[in-house]
Each structure stands twice: as C-alpha cells, then as structure tokens.
Amino acid sequence: MRQLLNTLYIMTPGAYAHLENDTLRVDIEHEKRLQVPLHHLGSLVCFGDVMLSPALMHRLADEGKSLVLLDRNGRFKARLEGAVSGNILLRQAQHRVALDPRFALETAKALLAGKLRNARQILLRGAREAEGDADRLALSTAAEALGQSVRNLPAAADLDSLRGLEGDAAKRYFLVFTCLVRPDARSAFTLDGRTRRPPRDRMNALLSFLYAMLMNDCRSAAESAGLDPQLGFLHAVRPGRAALALDLMEEFRAVLADRLALTLVNRGQITAKDFVEREGGAVHLADDARKTLVVAYQERKQEEITHPLLESKTPLGLLPQLQSRFMARAIRGEMAEGYLPFLYK
C-alpha cells in the first residue's frame, strides 16, 4: 500500500519503446533516450504516435502493468489489459450492491460530499489569499453555496436529484474559478464554464489534460483493488465508460488537478504561448507544455498529506489506491457507515 510505482509518460512523436532484458528502453531517431527497470514502473502511458514492440506489450500484460494509449491531447484511445485480476467474489458483490437503490444512492452522496467539500476548500483558501474585496466576496459566496449544496445532499431522494445538485454546484464553482487566477493572467486564462470535447479556452484545455491523467490513475486504482471499473454508482453505466473510475476521481479533481492547474498558471510555469488554437475554436496544449504538465503532475503526486482516516502521512498519488480499497470494504459490508470519501484540509 505504501509503494507508489511510477507512471512513465511517452510523448515524443516517433518514439520507440521496447524491451531490453528487464528494462524498458525508449529510442528516438535510433538513439537511446531513456532506460528504466520494469520493476520501477506501474504503468505506461503513450501520447499520439508512439511505437511499441510486441515483446514489451506482452511483458507488460504478463506483469499486470497497464498500457494506456491516448491521443496527443490526452483523450483516451485504448488500454491493454492482461487476464482479469482481482477477487471475483468482490466483483460479484459490487454487481449486487449496484442494483440496490439505497446503497447506490448513499454511496453516490458520499462521493459528491467529498467532491463538493474539497472544491469548497479550494474556494475558501482562495478567498483567504485574495488581494481584492470583489474576489474575496465572490469566492466566499460561492464557497457558502457549495456548503449549502453539501447540506442538501442527504435530502436527495434519487440519483437524478443528486446529479442536479452536483450540476448546480459545479456551475457555481467554475463561475468564480477565474477569481483564483492572478489578475495579470486572467485575460489569458478566463474560464467561462466547462467545455470538454473540444476545450474552448486555455484553462479548459489545461483542466481536461489533467483530468485525463487523473482518470487513468483512478481506473488503475480500481482495478488494483479488484473492482470492476465499468460499474459505478454516481455515473450512469454506458458501454466503454469506466463509471466507477469516474466516480472515484470526483473527490480528487480539486485536490490533484484544479489546484495544480492554478499553481502552474499563477507561477508562470504555463503561459498563453503554451497553447495552440485550432480551426473551429478548439484549444490544445503545445508539445512542450504537455511535458511540463506531466512532470508537474508526477511531482504533485509525490507530495504528502495527512490522511484524515489513517492519520498518517500519505503521498497524494496513493489516494486513489486508498479510496479504492475503502470502496471495496464498503461493498463487502465491512464499513458500517458506508463509503467514506477523502476530505482535503
């Protein structure tokens, strides 16, 4: 549980990843650029036109290490998986409780409570650090609205009502998100609501890329805990949709993605020149900016916090693993209070 294995991201077009004894080697234009022992890796993520040797793919599958293919902008394309692992009894239990309306609703409420409380913490911190009264008031007002949304969760009678509450809270959150950006960067990073496919502004492009990496981590965490990543409680089940992974990532969006996006912009590590505007209004990260973001995301995952339930220091990157195991315990009926989300302080 305490071992945080690395994820290797390969982003250079034309790179060739192959197996060399017990290492993964990356060549670019026939020159070795990187060589990593396989036992240090938990997964391999390839962006765009990266070539892979069959021997490497077989070895990753044999060792249960995930291989994920994304397009150049971080959108999911495919995932290589070996034999299905995990406890079949746990998966059977997961399918049973997913059909229990009460369990599904209470679990969805817990997931959303974690998401909204963590998002509220981001707004409250921003309000404390705001230099202007207008920003401070806007952030404080939105934080109070999110607090009210959390208080309204227990009264939700069904999943549709719950999703409605979440949608309203998300609108309020993103309406003031630009107030968290330093004033001289706001003209370049104004966020006018969430846009996804494709993102229509720089901040949306930044968030979408981070969410794609977070989603991959949450799916891997669910699988490592023996859960079925396709069967969730909050997100509707659809073919090809990892609903449980989407459920799990909700409580981490603000902590692992939103805060990092704001930090990179406010420190000037990501600027307007790091984006490319496509025909039709789509906005994407430039190649060098994607590399900056991946490195920053990996560094963020190494930072430690005190987990409120374990009361011990834990790397942020282990949170999806820990919460997946709490989810498994809740599904097995080992947690009398049901699933307990991660709450950031």
C-alpha positions as CSV (number, residue, x, y, z in Angstrom):
1,M,0.0,0.0,0.0
2,R,2.9,2.4,0.7
3,Q,4.7,1.8,-2.6
4,L,3.9,4.4,-5.2
5,L,5.1,3.0,-8.5
6,N,5.9,5.4,-11.3
7,T,3.9,6.0,-14.4
8,L,6.0,6.5,-17.5
9,Y,4.6,9.0,-20.0
10,I,6.0,8.9,-23.5
11,M,5.0,12.0,-25.5
12,T,7.6,12.4,-28.3
13,P,6.2,11.6,-31.8
14,G,8.0,8.7,-33.4
15,A,9.5,7.4,-30.1
16,Y,10.0,3.7,-30.0
17,A,9.6,1.8,-26.7
18,H,10.8,-1.7,-26.5
19,L,12.0,-4.4,-24.1
20,E,15.7,-4.8,-23.3
21,N,16.2,-7.6,-20.8
22,D,14.3,-6.4,-17.7
23,T,14.2,-2.8,-18.7
24,L,12.0,-0.6,-20.8
25,R,14.1,1.3,-23.3
26,V,13.0,4.4,-25.3
27,D,14.7,5.3,-28.6
28,I,14.2,8.5,-30.6
29,E,15.6,8.5,-34.1
30,H,17.5,5.3,-33.3
31,E,19.2,6.8,-30.3
32,K,18.6,5.7,-26.7
33,R,17.0,8.4,-24.7
34,L,15.7,6.5,-21.6
35,Q,16.1,3.2,-19.9
36,V,14.0,2.2,-16.9
37,P,13.9,-1.0,-14.9
38,L,10.5,-2.6,-15.3
39,H,10.1,-3.2,-11.6
40,H,10.1,0.6,-11.0
41,L,7.0,1.0,-13.3
42,G,3.4,0.7,-12.5
43,S,2.1,1.7,-15.9
44,L,3.0,3.1,-19.3
45,V,1.0,5.9,-21.0
46,C,1.7,6.8,-24.6
47,F,0.5,10.0,-26.3
48,G,0.0,10.1,-30.0
49,D,2.3,8.4,-32.5
50,V,4.5,6.3,-30.2
51,M,5.7,2.9,-31.4
52,L,5.8,-0.2,-29.1
53,S,7.4,-3.5,-29.6
54,P,5.2,-6.7,-29.3
55,A,7.7,-8.1,-26.7
56,L,7.2,-5.1,-24.5
57,M,3.4,-5.2,-24.7
58,H,3.5,-8.9,-23.8
59,R,5.7,-8.3,-20.9
60,L,3.5,-5.5,-19.5
61,A,0.5,-7.7,-19.9
62,D,2.2,-10.6,-18.1
63,E,3.2,-8.5,-15.2
64,G,-0.1,-6.8,-14.8
65,K,1.2,-3.3,-15.7
66,S,-1.2,-1.2,-17.6
67,L,-0.5,0.2,-21.1
68,V,-2.7,3.2,-22.0
69,L,-2.9,4.9,-25.4
70,L,-4.1,8.5,-25.5
71,D,-4.2,10.9,-28.5
72,R,-1.8,13.9,-28.5
73,N,-4.3,15.9,-26.4
74,G,-4.8,13.4,-23.7
75,R,-8.1,11.9,-24.9
76,F,-8.4,8.2,-24.2
77,K,-8.0,5.8,-27.1
78,A,-7.3,2.3,-25.8
79,R,-6.0,0.3,-22.9
80,L,-4.1,-3.0,-22.9
81,E,-5.0,-5.4,-20.1
82,G,-3.9,-8.9,-19.3
83,A,-6.0,-11.5,-17.7
84,V,-8.7,-10.1,-15.5
85,S,-7.4,-9.9,-12.0
86,G,-9.0,-9.3,-8.6
87,N,-11.4,-11.1,-6.4
88,I,-14.3,-12.5,-8.3
89,L,-16.3,-12.5,-5.1
90,L,-15.7,-8.8,-4.7
91,R,-16.9,-8.1,-8.2
92,Q,-20.0,-10.2,-7.7
93,A,-20.7,-8.2,-4.5
94,Q,-20.1,-5.0,-6.5
95,H,-22.7,-6.0,-9.1
96,R,-25.2,-7.0,-6.4
97,V,-25.0,-3.7,-4.4
98,A,-25.1,-1.7,-7.7
99,L,-28.6,-3.0,-8.1
100,D,-29.5,-1.9,-4.5
101,P,-31.0,1.6,-4.9
102,R,-30.3,2.6,-1.3
103,F,-26.6,1.5,-1.4
104,A,-26.1,3.2,-4.8
105,L,-27.7,6.4,-3.6
106,E,-25.8,6.6,-0.3
107,T,-22.5,5.9,-2.0
108,A,-23.2,8.5,-4.6
109,K,-24.0,11.0,-1.9
110,A,-20.7,10.2,-0.2
111,L,-18.7,10.7,-3.4
112,L,-20.4,14.0,-4.1
113,A,-19.9,15.2,-0.5
114,G,-16.2,14.6,-0.9
115,K,-16.1,16.4,-4.3
116,L,-18.0,19.4,-3.1
117,R,-16.2,19.8,0.3
118,N,-12.8,19.6,-1.4
119,A,-13.9,22.1,-4.0
120,R,-15.1,24.4,-1.2
121,Q,-11.7,24.2,0.4
122,I,-10.1,25.5,-2.8
123,L,-12.5,28.4,-2.8
124,L,-12.0,29.2,0.9
125,R,-8.3,29.2,0.5
126,G,-8.6,31.4,-2.5
127,A,-10.8,33.8,-0.5
128,R,-8.2,34.0,2.3
129,E,-5.4,34.8,-0.1
130,A,-7.4,37.2,-2.4
131,E,-6.0,40.6,-2.7
132,G,-9.2,42.3,-3.8
133,D,-12.5,42.7,-1.9
134,A,-14.5,41.7,-5.0
135,D,-12.6,38.4,-5.5
136,R,-12.8,37.7,-1.7
137,L,-16.6,38.2,-1.7
138,A,-17.2,36.2,-4.9
139,L,-15.1,33.2,-3.6
140,S,-16.6,33.3,-0.1
141,T,-20.2,33.5,-1.5
142,A,-19.5,30.5,-3.9
143,A,-17.9,28.6,-1.0
144,E,-21.0,29.1,1.1
145,A,-23.2,28.0,-1.8
146,L,-21.2,24.8,-2.1
147,G,-21.5,24.3,1.7
148,Q,-25.3,24.6,1.3
149,S,-25.2,22.0,-1.5
150,V,-23.4,19.6,0.8
151,R,-26.1,20.1,3.4
152,N,-28.7,19.4,0.8
153,L,-27.3,16.1,-0.3
154,P,-28.9,13.9,2.5
155,A,-32.4,15.1,1.3
156,A,-31.9,14.0,-2.3
157,A,-34.4,11.2,-3.0
158,D,-32.8,9.7,-6.1
159,L,-29.7,9.8,-8.4
160,D,-31.3,12.3,-10.7
161,S,-31.9,14.8,-7.9
162,L,-28.3,14.2,-6.7
163,R,-26.9,14.9,-10.2
164,G,-29.0,18.0,-10.4
165,L,-27.4,19.3,-7.1
166,E,-23.9,18.4,-8.4
167,G,-24.6,20.2,-11.7
168,D,-25.7,23.4,-10.0
169,A,-22.7,23.3,-7.6
170,A,-20.3,22.8,-10.4
171,K,-21.7,25.8,-12.3
172,R,-21.2,28.0,-9.2
173,Y,-17.7,26.6,-8.7
174,F,-16.5,27.3,-12.2
175,L,-18.3,30.6,-12.4
176,V,-15.7,32.0,-9.8
177,F,-12.8,29.8,-10.9
178,T,-11.1,32.8,-12.7
179,C,-11.0,34.7,-9.4
180,L,-8.4,32.1,-8.3
181,V,-6.1,33.2,-11.2
182,R,-3.7,36.0,-10.5
183,P,-5.1,39.3,-12.0
184,D,-2.4,39.8,-14.7
185,A,-3.0,36.3,-16.1
186,R,-6.8,36.4,-16.2
187,S,-7.2,37.8,-19.7
188,A,-5.4,34.7,-21.0
189,F,-6.9,32.2,-18.6
190,T,-10.5,33.2,-18.2
191,L,-12.8,30.2,-17.8
192,D,-16.3,30.7,-19.0
193,G,-17.8,27.4,-17.8
194,R,-16.5,23.9,-18.5
195,T,-16.1,22.9,-22.2
196,R,-14.7,19.4,-22.9
197,R,-14.7,18.0,-26.4
198,P,-13.0,20.1,-27.5
199,P,-12.0,22.6,-24.8
200,R,-12.7,26.1,-26.0
201,D,-10.2,28.1,-23.8
202,R,-6.8,27.7,-22.3
203,M,-7.9,26.9,-18.7
204,N,-10.4,24.2,-20.0
205,A,-7.6,22.7,-22.1
206,L,-5.4,22.6,-19.0
207,L,-8.0,21.0,-16.8
208,S,-9.1,18.5,-19.4
209,F,-5.5,17.3,-19.8
210,L,-5.1,16.9,-16.1
211,Y,-8.4,15.1,-15.7
212,A,-7.4,12.6,-18.4
213,M,-4.3,11.7,-16.4
214,L,-6.3,11.5,-13.1
215,M,-8.9,9.3,-14.8
216,N,-6.3,6.9,-15.8
217,D,-4.9,6.7,-12.3
218,C,-8.3,6.1,-10.8
219,R,-9.1,3.4,-13.2
220,S,-5.8,1.6,-12.4
221,A,-6.5,2.0,-8.7
222,A,-10.0,0.5,-9.0
223,E,-8.6,-2.5,-10.9
224,S,-5.7,-3.0,-8.5
225,A,-8.3,-3.2,-5.7
226,G,-10.1,-5.9,-7.5
227,L,-13.1,-3.8,-8.5
228,D,-14.9,-3.6,-11.9
229,P,-14.0,-0.1,-13.2
230,Q,-17.0,-0.1,-15.5
231,L,-19.7,-0.4,-12.8
232,G,-20.2,2.8,-10.8
233,F,-22.8,4.3,-8.5
234,L,-22.9,8.0,-9.4
235,H,-22.1,8.0,-13.1
236,A,-24.5,6.1,-15.4
237,V,-23.3,2.9,-16.8
238,R,-22.6,3.0,-20.6
239,P,-20.7,0.8,-22.9
240,G,-17.0,1.6,-22.8
241,R,-17.4,4.0,-19.9
242,A,-15.3,3.4,-16.8
243,A,-18.1,4.7,-14.5
244,L,-16.5,3.6,-11.2
245,A,-13.2,5.3,-12.1
246,L,-15.2,8.5,-12.9
247,D,-16.9,8.2,-9.5
248,L,-13.6,7.9,-7.7
249,M,-12.0,10.8,-9.4
250,E,-14.7,13.2,-8.4
251,E,-13.2,13.8,-4.9
252,F,-9.7,14.3,-6.3
253,R,-10.5,16.8,-9.1
254,A,-10.0,19.8,-6.9
255,V,-7.0,18.4,-5.0
256,L,-4.9,16.8,-7.7
257,A,-6.0,18.7,-10.8
258,D,-7.6,22.1,-10.2
259,R,-5.0,23.2,-7.6
260,L,-2.2,22.1,-9.9
261,A,-3.6,24.0,-12.9
262,L,-3.9,27.1,-10.8
263,T,-0.4,26.8,-9.4
264,L,1.2,26.4,-12.8
265,V,-0.7,29.4,-14.2
266,N,-0.1,31.6,-11.1
267,R,3.6,30.8,-11.0
268,G,4.0,31.5,-14.7
269,Q,5.1,27.9,-15.5
270,I,2.3,27.7,-18.0
271,T,1.5,30.8,-20.1
272,A,-0.6,31.8,-23.1
273,K,2.1,30.8,-25.5
274,D,1.9,27.2,-24.4
275,F,-1.4,26.7,-26.2
276,V,-2.4,26.2,-29.8
277,E,-5.8,27.4,-31.2
278,R,-7.2,25.1,-33.8
279,E,-9.7,25.9,-36.6
280,G,-13.2,25.8,-35.2
281,G,-12.3,27.2,-31.8
282,A,-10.6,24.2,-30.1
283,V,-7.7,25.0,-27.8
284,H,-4.9,22.5,-27.1
285,L,-1.7,22.4,-25.1
286,A,1.5,22.7,-27.2
287,D,4.0,19.8,-27.0
288,D,6.4,21.4,-24.6
289,A,3.6,22.4,-22.3
290,R,2.3,18.9,-22.1
291,K,5.7,17.7,-21.0
292,T,5.7,20.5,-18.3
293,L,2.3,19.4,-17.1
294,V,3.2,15.7,-16.9
295,V,6.3,16.4,-14.9
296,A,4.4,18.7,-12.5
297,Y,1.6,16.2,-12.1
298,Q,4.1,13.5,-11.2
299,E,5.7,15.8,-8.7
300,R,2.3,16.7,-7.2
301,K,1.6,13.0,-6.6
302,Q,4.7,12.7,-4.5
303,E,3.6,15.4,-2.1
304,E,2.5,14.1,1.3
305,I,-0.6,14.9,3.3
306,T,-2.1,13.5,6.5
307,H,-4.9,11.2,5.5
308,P,-7.9,12.0,7.8
309,L,-8.9,8.4,8.3
310,L,-5.5,6.8,8.6
311,E,-4.0,9.7,10.5
312,S,-0.6,9.1,8.8
313,K,1.4,10.8,6.1
314,T,0.4,9.6,2.6
315,P,1.6,10.6,-0.9
316,L,-1.2,12.3,-2.8
317,G,-0.6,9.8,-5.6
318,L,-1.7,7.0,-3.4
319,L,-5.1,8.5,-2.6
320,P,-6.9,6.7,-5.5
321,Q,-5.5,3.4,-4.3
322,L,-6.5,4.0,-0.7
323,Q,-10.0,5.2,-1.6
324,S,-10.5,2.2,-4.0
325,R,-9.8,-0.1,-1.0
326,F,-12.3,1.8,1.2
327,M,-14.8,1.4,-1.6
328,A,-14.1,-2.4,-1.7
329,R,-14.6,-2.6,2.1
330,A,-17.9,-0.7,1.8
331,I,-19.1,-3.0,-1.0
332,R,-18.2,-6.1,1.2
333,G,-20.2,-4.5,4.1
334,E,-17.1,-4.1,6.3
335,M,-17.7,-0.3,6.9
336,A,-20.9,0.2,8.9
337,E,-21.1,3.8,7.9
338,G,-20.7,3.0,4.2
339,Y,-18.1,4.6,1.9
340,L,-16.1,7.4,3.4
341,P,-14.7,9.9,0.9
342,F,-11.3,11.6,1.2
343,L,-11.7,15.1,2.6
344,Y,-8.9,17.6,2.0
345,K,-7.9,20.1,4.7
